[in-house]
Amino acid sequence: MSLDQQRRVLARQLRPLAVRQYAESRQWSPVEGVRGRFWLFRHPEQQLRQLQIPMDAEDAGYTDAMLDVVQRIAELERRPIDAVLSDLQWPDADVLRVRVASRDAESGQLSLSADVMLREGARRALLASACSVINPVAVHPRMSRGEADLMLAACRAGQTEVGSYVLKIICPLHAVPRELDLADAIPFTRKVTSHLMRATADLVESIEQSRVEAYLEAHAEHPMLSWNLCDALLRMQPEQSAGQIDLWTTWAADPRLPPPSEAQTPSRVAIKAEYIPEIQRAAQILRPSPAGDREEMLIGTVEILSGVVGADGRRSGEVQFCVFLPDSDPLRVRANLDPEQYADAVRAHESGRAYVRLRGVLHRGQRGGRIDPLRALQPLDEQAALP
């Protein structure tokens, strides 16, 4: 199916009332006294710009008329026509897009591992924002709350879009039942999406003005930014040192709930790769490491063996583990192993999903962690690993 045919299919599926509500939510004004089965709207600033929205999907010219409406909206909003068509399919949802701008993403492709990290980072960013809406603290030890879980369960991943590499997440406005929602007229989902954009924009502004510490100190009692959100943003960053991540949100087409003020809650935020060290520093301030290099006992599995054979004919080097932590999700960590430790890791890996006990100093990072130094490694059977 050609691109033009795909657009016609999507335009034919649009609901007239949903398109009208989209126009109303963007402050288009209805023109009174119009005869015919269509609604006529005038742009709030450019009075000569009009939308003629057909009322009846059964009419022969419905598809062409809707395509004309979508084209006019796309031109005025300076957005791709396909993005506008997609958003109008979900008029009652805020749509979050995460765009990767890097050399690898120019062709619309990413490595599988980068795609996984991008999606996981986006999921965690929404979840961290949801938890901060409920309880604004610097660190959420476990990001599991009733309203947050309901909202995430209702979110949908849309097709990736043209424009480097664009991940789309559809966030239904009324995912959380009113009886569980916070006690005001703004839906929980809107609180979450607007919090994500506002907190990220504030972080970027503080980095650009060299006042990260001042920003965090000013919001110490009721933090807008959490360590969890910093961690999510770091996970999304391109694998190369150059490039950036763009976040932007298209607000739901609900005339009773106008989009947030652009001055207070930007709909677009660019996070450049050069900002990564400052985001790491903000995360360190929000969740400082324990004093000193404290050794820990960890349980995990051997995932990837990357050692090399030395002059003595024995293999040693880097190994990737998946370790299980009491205060967060499983974490991918790396460690350099000597020949004896490496041989034990190989035996555990070859036996399937055998567990290992690791003793060393864990250093957490934005894309996993590292155990340095690794003092000991002991293979365990599955029963021994159970608590």
C-alpha positions in Angstrom: 0.0 0.0 0.0 1.4 3.4 -1.0 1.8 6.3 1.4 -1.0 8.1 -0.2 -3.3 5.1 0.2 -2.4 4.7 3.8 -3.2 8.4 4.5 -6.6 8.0 2.8 -7.4 4.9 4.9 -6.6 6.9 8.1 -8.5 9.9 7.0 -11.6 7.8 6.2 -11.4 6.4 9.8 -11.5 9.8 11.5 -14.5 10.7 13.5 -16.0 14.1 12.6 -16.8 15.0 16.2 -13.3 14.1 17.3 -11.8 16.4 14.6 -14.2 19.2 15.7 -13.1 18.8 19.3 -9.4 18.9 18.3 -10.1 22.3 16.6 -12.0 23.6 19.6 -9.2 22.5 21.9 -6.7 24.5 19.8 -8.9 27.6 20.2 -10.3 27.6 16.6 -13.6 29.6 16.6 -16.8 28.3 15.0 -18.3 30.4 12.2 -22.0 30.9 12.7 -24.7 30.8 10.0 -23.1 28.3 7.8 -25.4 26.2 5.6 -24.5 22.7 4.7 -23.4 19.5 6.4 -20.1 20.8 7.7 -18.6 22.8 10.5 -16.6 25.9 9.6 -13.9 27.1 12.0 -11.6 30.2 11.9 -8.1 30.2 13.2 -7.7 32.2 16.5 -4.9 34.4 15.1 -4.9 34.1 11.3 -8.5 35.0 10.5 -8.3 34.1 6.9 -7.4 30.5 7.8 -10.4 28.2 8.0 -11.2 24.6 8.5 -14.3 23.0 6.8 -14.9 19.8 8.8 -17.5 17.4 7.2 -20.2 16.0 9.4 -21.1 12.8 7.6 -18.5 10.1 7.1 -20.8 8.4 4.6 -20.5 11.2 2.0 -18.6 10.4 -1.1 -16.2 13.3 -0.6 -15.5 12.7 3.1 -12.0 11.3 2.7 -10.8 14.2 0.5 -12.4 16.8 2.8 -10.7 15.3 5.9 -7.4 15.1 4.2 -7.7 18.8 3.4 -8.5 19.6 7.0 -5.5 17.5 8.2 -3.2 19.2 5.7 -4.2 22.7 6.9 -3.7 21.7 10.6 -0.3 20.2 9.7 0.8 23.4 7.9 -0.3 25.7 10.7 1.2 23.5 13.5 4.4 22.8 11.4 4.0 19.1 11.9 4.2 16.2 9.5 0.7 15.3 8.1 1.2 11.7 9.2 1.7 12.8 12.8 -1.5 14.8 12.8 -3.4 11.9 11.2 -2.1 9.6 13.9 -3.0 12.0 16.7 -6.5 12.4 15.4 -7.0 8.7 15.7 -6.6 9.1 19.5 -8.4 12.3 20.3 -8.8 11.4 24.0 -5.1 10.7 24.6 -1.9 12.7 25.2 0.7 11.3 22.7 4.3 11.3 23.9 7.0 11.1 21.2 10.6 10.3 21.8 12.9 11.1 18.9 16.5 9.9 18.6 18.7 12.2 16.6 22.0 10.6 15.9 24.1 9.2 13.1 22.7 5.7 13.7 19.1 6.9 13.7 19.3 8.9 10.4 18.0 6.0 8.4 15.2 5.4 10.9 17.0 2.4 12.5 18.6 1.7 15.8 20.5 -1.3 17.2 18.3 -3.7 19.0 19.9 -3.0 22.3 19.5 0.8 21.8 15.8 0.3 20.9 15.2 -1.7 24.1 16.9 0.9 26.2 14.9 3.7 24.5 11.6 2.0 25.2 12.5 1.0 28.8 13.7 4.6 29.4 10.5 6.0 28.1 8.4 3.6 30.2 10.4 4.5 33.3 10.1 8.3 32.6 6.3 8.0 32.6 6.3 5.8 35.7 8.7 8.1 37.6 6.5 11.1 36.7 3.4 9.3 37.8 5.0 8.5 41.2 6.1 12.1 41.6 2.6 13.3 40.9 1.4 11.1 43.8 4.3 11.7 46.1 7.0 14.3 45.2 10.2 12.9 46.6 13.8 12.7 45.4 13.9 8.9 45.1 11.1 6.4 44.5 12.6 3.1 45.9 9.8 1.1 44.2 7.9 2.7 41.4 4.6 0.8 42.0 1.5 2.7 42.9 -2.1 2.0 42.0 -2.8 5.0 39.8 0.6 4.8 38.1 0.2 1.1 37.3 -3.3 1.6 35.9 -2.1 4.4 33.7 0.9 2.5 32.4 -1.2 -0.5 31.7 -3.5 1.6 29.5 -0.7 3.2 27.5 -0.1 1.9 24.0 3.1 1.9 21.8 2.3 3.3 18.4 4.2 2.7 15.2 7.6 4.4 14.9 7.5 7.4 12.7 9.6 9.1 10.0 12.1 11.6 11.3 15.3 9.9 12.5 13.9 7.3 15.0 10.6 8.3 16.7 9.0 6.2 19.4 5.3 7.0 20.0 3.5 6.3 23.3 -0.3 6.9 23.4 -1.5 7.8 26.9 -5.3 7.6 27.3 -6.6 10.6 29.2 -9.0 8.7 31.3 -7.0 5.6 32.1 -7.4 6.1 35.8 -11.0 5.8 37.1 -12.3 9.0 38.6 -12.8 7.5 42.0 -9.0 6.7 42.1 -7.9 10.0 40.5 -6.6 12.9 42.6 -9.4 15.2 43.8 -9.6 17.8 41.0 -10.8 18.1 37.4 -7.5 17.4 35.7 -7.2 13.7 34.7 -4.3 11.8 36.3 -2.7 11.1 32.8 -2.6 14.8 32.0 -0.9 15.4 35.4 1.7 12.8 34.5 2.5 13.9 30.9 2.7 17.6 31.9 4.9 16.8 34.9 7.3 14.8 32.6 7.6 17.7 30.2 7.8 20.4 32.9 10.4 18.5 35.0 12.6 17.7 32.0 12.4 21.2 30.7 13.4 22.6 34.1 16.3 20.2 34.3 17.5 21.2 30.8 17.2 24.9 31.6 19.1 24.5 34.9 21.9 22.7 32.9 22.1 25.4 30.3 22.2 28.1 33.0 24.8 26.2 35.1 22.6 26.1 38.1 21.7 22.5 38.7 22.5 22.5 42.4 20.5 25.7 42.9 17.5 24.3 41.1 17.6 21.1 43.2 18.1 23.0 46.4 15.1 25.3 45.6 12.8 22.3 45.1 14.3 20.2 47.9 11.1 20.0 50.0 8.8 19.2 47.1 11.1 17.9 44.3 9.8 18.2 40.7 12.8 16.0 39.6 13.5 12.6 40.9 16.5 10.3 40.7 14.3 7.9 38.8 13.5 10.4 36.1 17.2 11.2 35.7 17.9 7.5 35.4 15.1 7.1 32.7 16.5 10.0 30.7 20.0 8.6 30.8 18.8 5.2 29.6 17.2 6.9 26.5 20.4 8.6 25.3 22.0 7.7 22.0 24.9 5.2 22.1 27.2 7.7 20.4 28.6 10.7 22.2 26.9 13.0 19.6 23.2 13.5 19.1 20.2 14.2 21.2 16.9 13.0 22.4 13.8 15.1 21.7 10.7 14.7 23.8 7.4 16.2 22.7 3.8 15.8 23.6 0.6 16.4 21.6 -2.1 17.1 24.1 -5.5 15.4 23.9 -8.3 17.0 21.8 -10.6 17.8 24.7 -12.1 21.3 24.6 -12.9 21.1 28.3 -9.2 20.5 29.0 -7.1 23.0 27.1 -3.5 22.2 26.5 -1.1 23.5 29.3 0.5 26.9 28.8 3.6 26.6 26.6 5.4 29.0 28.9 4.9 26.8 32.0 4.9 23.3 30.3 6.7 23.2 27.0 5.4 20.6 24.6 9.0 20.0 23.3 12.3 19.5 25.1 15.7 18.7 23.5 18.2 16.7 25.6 21.6 17.0 24.0 24.3 14.3 24.5 26.6 16.8 26.0 24.1 17.3 28.9 24.6 13.7 30.1 27.3 14.4 32.7 25.1 17.1 34.2 22.1 14.8 34.4 24.4 12.2 36.0 25.5 14.8 38.5 21.8 15.7 39.3 21.1 12.0 39.8 24.1 11.7 42.2 22.8 14.7 44.2 19.3 13.3 44.4 20.6 9.8 45.4 24.1 10.1 46.8 26.1 6.9 47.1 26.8 5.5 50.5 30.0 6.9 52.0 33.1 4.8 51.2 33.3 1.7 49.0 31.0 -0.7 50.7 31.2 -4.3 49.5 27.9 -6.1 48.8 26.8 -9.7 48.4 24.8 -10.0 45.2 22.9 -12.9 43.5 22.7 -12.9 39.7 23.1 -14.8 36.4 25.9 -14.8 33.8 24.6 -13.2 30.6 27.5 -12.3 28.3 31.1 -13.6 28.4 33.6 -11.2 26.6 37.0 -12.5 27.9 40.1 -13.1 25.8 42.8 -15.7 26.0 46.0 -14.6 27.7 49.6 -15.6 27.2 49.1 -18.4 29.6 46.3 -19.9 27.5 43.7 -19.1 30.1 40.7 -16.9 29.4 39.9 -13.8 31.5 38.3 -10.4 31.1 34.8 -8.7 31.1 31.6 -10.5 31.9 28.1 -9.1 32.0 25.8 -10.3 34.8 22.1 -9.6 35.6 21.9 -9.1 39.4 18.8 -8.9 41.6 18.5 -5.9 43.9 16.1 -5.5 46.9 15.3 -1.9 46.1 14.8 -1.9 42.3 14.5 -3.9 39.1 17.2 -6.4 38.0 20.3 -4.5 36.9 22.8 -5.3 34.2 26.4 -5.0 35.5 29.8 -5.7 34.2 33.0 -6.9 35.9 36.5 -7.9 35.0 37.3 -11.4 36.1 40.6 -13.2 36.7 41.1 -16.6 35.1 39.7 -18.6 38.1 36.6 -16.4 38.4 36.1 -16.5 34.6 36.3 -20.3 34.6 33.5 -20.4 37.3 31.4 -17.9 35.3 31.8 -20.1 32.2 30.6 -23.2 34.1 27.6 -21.3 35.4 26.7 -20.0 31.9 27.1 -23.4 30.3 24.7 -25.0 32.8 21.8 -22.8 31.7 20.3 -20.3 34.1 22.5 -21.2 37.1 23.0 -18.5 39.6 26.2 -17.0 41.0 27.0 -15.2 44.2 29.1 -12.1 43.7 31.0 -10.1 46.4 32.3 -6.7 45.5 31.6 -2.9 45.2 28.6 -2.1 43.0 28.7 1.2 41.1 25.4 2.1 39.5 25.3 4.0 36.2 22.8 5.2 33.6 23.0 2.1 31.4 23.5 -0.5 34.1 26.4 -0.8 36.6 29.8 -2.1 37.3 31.3 -4.3 40.1 34.8 -3.0 40.8 36.5 -4.6 42.5 35.0 -8.0 42.3 36.3 -9.9 45.3 34.7 -13.3 44.8 32.4 -15.3 42.5 30.7 -18.5 43.6 28.4 -20.6 41.3 25.1 -21.6 43.0 22.4 -24.0 42.0 18.8 -22.7 41.6 17.7 -23.9 45.1 20.6 -22.3 46.8 19.9 -19.0 45.2 16.3 -18.9 46.5 15.7 -16.8 49.7 
